[in-house]
Structure formats: C-alpha cells, structure tokens
Amino acid sequence: MKQDEKILELTRWFGDWFLDGKTRADGAMTAQLYPYEQLFSPIRVNRMTLKNRLVMAPMGNISMCEETGRPNEKMIAYFAERAKGGVGLITTGLVPVTHGIDHSLTELGQLSYFPRIDRSRTVFAGWRDLAQRCHTYGARVFLQATAGLGRVGNPQCLVNSLKFPCSASLNPNYYMTQVPCLPLSDHKIRKMVKNIGQAAADAKAAGLDGIYLHGHEGYLIEQLSNPAFNRRKIGHYADWQRFGIEMVQCIRERTDERYPIMYRIDLSLALNETYGERMDRAPSLRKFKNGRTIAETLAYMENLVKAGVDLFDVDLGCYDNWWLPHPPEGMPPGCFLDIAQITKEYFAEHEVRSNAGLPVPVVAVGKLGYPDLAERALREQKCDMVMLGRPLLADPQWPNKARAGKVDEIIPCIGCQEGCINEFVDGGHPQCAVNPRTAFEEIYPERPAPAEQPKRIAVVGGGPGGLTCAVTAARRGHQVTLFEKQDALGGRIVAGCQPGIKFDIANYLQYLRGWAERAQKEYDLTIRLRTEATAELLRTEGYDKIVVAAGTLDTDLPLPGRESAPVFQAVEILQDPAKLENAKRVVIIGGGVVGCEAAYFLAKEQGKDVTVVEMTEYFMNRACTANRGYLLKYLYDAGVKLLNCTTLLAFGSGGVKVLRNCAKNVPDPYLSWTPILPENILNPLAPKLKHEDREEIIAADAVVLAAGGRPNEALFHALQQALGDREIYNIGDSFQGGKVLEATRGGYALGLAL
C-alpha cells in the first residue's frame, strides 16, 4: 500500500492539533499583523491583474438558479454581495457540462439543481448579468466547469431513467455502494473534452474572466485523472494524465493564450493514510489503494502547466474521507498550508512557468478565515493567494473589514456546515448558520427598513436566536430589552465551545458578545443579565411584543437506578470537567453530535476511558457528513468505544446495563467512508437489519447523558395564558431545538417582521 510520509504526518496531526496552544492561537480572530499588506496587494494571473490575494471558493450555487440552469436574481445577488465585500476573485460553484453523458446530473423533466452554461442561449443572459454585477465592485469571476459527478453522483438515475451512473472504471457508487458505476467509452470522454472547451468559449463570450476546472475531491475529472479510480488497461484514456491535459489544450484552442485557466486538485486522496489496513476490509475502498502520490501529482501539475494552466489551488482528500476537502470545525486552522507550500517549492525548484512566462501562483485553501493567519501564510511565502469559502458566507464583508482593521466585527464561520452543505443535501439551497442574509440577499436588504411604529419589545434568552432577534429589531428603531437569566450571553454555545475542536464556536461567542456591546451603544437596546423573565415582570413593565428564545431542557432518563448512580448531563461536564475528576471510566448515553464531541473531549483532553452508547444504527445521524466523518475517524484512533444499536436499560453504582444488538449486519459504528442517506431516500438494495439482542453490563465510574434536548416551551405557554392581549412569539431552540442555523434564521426573520 503506497503511503506518503507527509500525508501520514498530517492525518495524524489533524486528530490532536488542539493540544498545541500555538496552533490554537492561529485560529484566533486577532489583528496583530494589521495592516494586511500582503493580503491586499495585487497579483497577476496570465495577462489579468487581480486587485488582492483573496479568492472566493466555489460554494453556493446549487438550487439557487432556475431549474433550467439559468442564473437568476437569487444566485446573482448572492455572488454580487461577495464582490461588494471586497474579494478579488470569485469562483462559481459546480457547473456541469456533461448532461446526457453523466446521468446523475439531470433530474426528471430534463431539469437540474445545478447552474448550466451548456443548455442553450436561454442561460447566457444570466451569466452575463452575474459577471457584470460582480465587475461593478472590481471582482473577477471564473466559471467552475466540471465534467460531472461520476461515482459521487446521485444513483437515483438508475430508478428515474433506467440509466447507470458512470465513472472512469467499474467503481462502486459512493451513496449506494451496491450500485455499479459503468466505465465511460473513449468516445464519450472525447465528447466531454469538447464540452469543456465549449463551456470555456461560452464563459468568455458571456464576460466571465476565466475558467476553473474542478479536478479534485473524486469528482469525474479526478476519476479519470487518478489511478485510484482510473484503472483502464487499454484505450486512449488508460493514461490517467491524458484527459486533464486534453481538456486544458481544448480550452486553449477554443479561447486563446490570454484566457486564464485555474485548476483545483488534491495533492493526495489521502485514503491509504486515513484508513490504513481498513482499506482492505472495506469493499467500497478496496479498489482505491493506488491513488496518486505527492510526487506523481506534482509531475502531473507540471504537465498541466505546459498544456496551459495558469493557477492552482491544492488540498487533500475526496468524498470517502470527506472531512478533508470540506474541513469542519474540528480541523485545525490553516490545515493545508503545508500542502500549498510543497507545491510552491516544487514549482520554484523546477522553474515551472505559465504560458505567459509567469510563476504559477498557488492558492492555499482550508480554514484560513483568520486574518492574521492568512496574512502570515503570504508573508512566509507558503502560498501566493488565499481561498475563503465558508468565511465569505458567514461574512461577505470579510475582506473590507480586514482591510479596515475591523477584525472584531467579522462574523466568524463556526464550521458547522449546517447551512452551507447540509441544507442542499437535504433538498434546500446553501445558507449560513451565523449569517441569516446569506443566499437571501435578493429579499433581505443590507439595511433593514425602519419600523413604521416603534414598539417596546422584550426578548427572553440571550443565545444566538434571541440576540439576533433583539439586535435586528433594535436596529429597525424598536425599544428592545433582552433578558438573560445567566451572567453572560451565549446560551448553549457557552458549554459547546469548551472542547479544543470547538475553537470556531469560541470565536463566535466572542463575536456575539462584542456585537451585543456595540449594538447597545448604537441602538435602543438594553441587556439585563442575571434576570429571569416572568409573566408578572413582563406584564408590569408593559411590553407591546414579547419574543421567547428560552432554549432547551436536557433530556433525563428515569430508568432503574437513576437516583443513586453518578449521572451527569453533558452540558455540566463540558462546563466543569472537574466533576469527573475521580472517574476513569465514563459511559456516555447518546451518540449524537453532543455525545460524540463530549466523548472526544473526555478521551483526548481529560484522559478518560470512554464508551458511547447509541440506540439507533448510526452515530451523529443528520450531522454534516464531513463533521461526522472527522469525529468517527479520530474517535476510532483515540480508542473510544462506540456501541450502536444499543439501548440503556438501567443505571448501577458500577456501570450501566444495556441491551445490545450483536447481529453481524449491524453497521460498523466507525464507518466514515459511506454517508447516511437522507431519511426520504430509500435504498432498496440495503440489507435488512437483523436482531440478535443480548444484555451486557458496561463498567463505569460515571455516566454522562447526551440524550438530546427538548424545547423549553413552558414560559411561552404561560405568557400566552397570562398576557392574551400581547403579541407573543416563540423562536429558536424553545420552538424547535438543535441548531444555530434555525435559531439565527428565525430570530432575524422575526426581528424584521416585528
């Protein structure tokens, strides 16, 4: 099994980097290196000069265009907002140009949730409008063209149109491994090359400034240009470099030598380094052990430059270790800077120059939304440009605020991926948990309309939902009082930011408190801490409208032995781990996100022997695949025992009694290379779960409950009864608990409507 020592080193480091205080400091939202002279210096790409070194990553266009694939006002306003925020280069998200070849791309009725540039002239006007709107603010726009999804595409095409998904070789489908993806013919691959060339010509005609090839992460371009996926023995494309090089050559033929070409590539799939011997035990991974090494990828990149590529961004990973190309909250700040530096040093050593005679810039990616870290990466010549994806969804004004030194006003990304990824996976469109305007710019103006009749408004609860509602309403001119019974703002995220991997949440908490402080100075907003709002208090103070954002209540489990056992809630332990000082063995009941994060915290930072019990088949179901996969991988490495299909029966002084399904087809609890399908998607090929239940005793010195929370609705219902003449609303976790996304989205919308 081929393994790169550098990739092994990185994949190990990704699991315990937070034990190093210096790396943690890299993820702080500080302005010690201001002014950011390198970030805001120009750079030349081919014959084009970009105004700064900041690139918007390809995010945010799925389900935001019309179903014909034409960019509409939602999509245009979304990108224009990022251009207005000061970024130098915008890259669109995926724009497939192989409908009819890759059957996973096209929905019933020949519709698509992807934007299209290959459909007909009916889509061109949308692209022209998008380019012109972004140019208004001095941003350049590159179209990200893809040959398709291949094995990582939706296998429902097999049911919808009786057509198999495709790939470079006979590969299993990522979502349903029982479905084979059939090898493409050389004829169809040549057609794909021509389609890419046509897309580049159309992009240039539409006023877009460059073409960006999506050659990483295991999509179809990489399936054809990586020997892990392309195992063809005969034919024109048995040479795994040929497809990529011919694409670039075709683009040059269809445009000219001046039109910029950017290429996204992973320096390594990192599959062998991630899973080691498990590669042989997992049927869906077994074929993929012969991926490109770092040396092979660098040599390929050099050949791509000779063919015409002007600019690269580099990362690691693919769908089968999805947390690498989509680094979640747990991954370290600047996680792929070493990868960019390796590439940059190779280009310098081998004197790699573009067809314009220029050094080929290397764009660094991966958790670089911390201005000091981004600036230092450029100063230390680890990269030439910095790519920001989710940070620009969290705050489109990131570049302008950083340039002005207002780093404390930047809304930080929290790495949850609830809005930017999970929303479209579940059938919506990309949004952002911490910025409720993201992808709603066409309906939510930058400055909300003033209230026609200012009112006295009470908001109960100082978590993200309550605070967002309160500040939004005060900004519109209402007189707002926010009540928080604790001694500080933040709600549940105060406990949630304690583990080292939750440093992004700690940044967000710091931002929220600073935002509240600024809002009190600027608007008619009063915040009353250590004050519990009651019906009598709210009646006496005479508020016109009342908003309840009271959060959640922890679920208890009143099973036999509960009263005498050493049982704690996860929130208690996160806030005060000293409560488990004398406990070596800990059992956590509940394998959701909170339970698994608490388990990792206790194992890695507190040195506990941890077992997590989950009654369903899957741990962290409904969490983003990247966030879930990251934790499963490193819980496995840390030796944390995960028991799925296991039900708690009783507590005891020396442990817990459980009923465990020990059937052979119980899913591997650590399985992170295959996703959990959305609940509305049926996999008819999945084996039916068998049951072989047996009672077991798990020894433990303490038990931690992470069984979820329920909405704290009592105050809302009491107010409805006591204050029938007032407008009363219930939002956030006290309405439907669980996500920052739902809390801020509801709080903002209500703040605009009050």
Secondary structure, DSSP 8 states (H G I E B T S, - for coil): ----HHHHHHHHHTTTGGGSHHHHHHTS---TT-S-TTTTS-EEETTEEESSSEEE-S-S-TTTS-TTS---HHHHHHHHHHHHTT-SEEEEEEEE--TTTSGGG--GGG--SS--SSS-GGGHHHHHHHHHHHHTTT-EEEEEEES--GGGS-TTHHHHSS---EESSSEE-SS-TTSEEEE--HHHHHHHHHHHHHHHHHHHHTT--EEEEE--BTSHHHHHS-TTT----SSGGGSTTHHHHHHHHHHHHHS-TTS-EEEEEEEE--HHHHHTTHHHH-TTTGGG-----HHHHHHHHHHHHHHT--EEEEEE-BGGGTTTTS--TTS-TTTTHHHHHHHHHHHHHTT-B-TTS-B--EEE-SS---HHHHHHHHHTTS-SEEEESHHHHH-TTHHHHHHTT-GGGS----S--IIIIIHHHTTS----SS-TTTT-TTTS-SS----SS--EEEEE--SHHHHHHHHHHHHTT-EEEEEESSSSS-TTHHHHT-SGGGHHHHHHHHHHHHHHHHHHHHSSEEEEES----HHHHHHTT-SEEEE---EEE-----TTTTTS-EEEHHHHHH-GGGGTT-SEEEEE--SHHHHHHHHIIIIIS--EEEEE-SSSSTTTTS-HHHHHHHHHHHHHHT-EEE-SEEEEEEETTEEEEEEE--TTS--TT--SS----TT---TTS------EEEEEEE-SEEEE---EEE--HHHHHHHHH-TTSEEEE-GGGTS-S-HHHHHHHHHHHHHH-
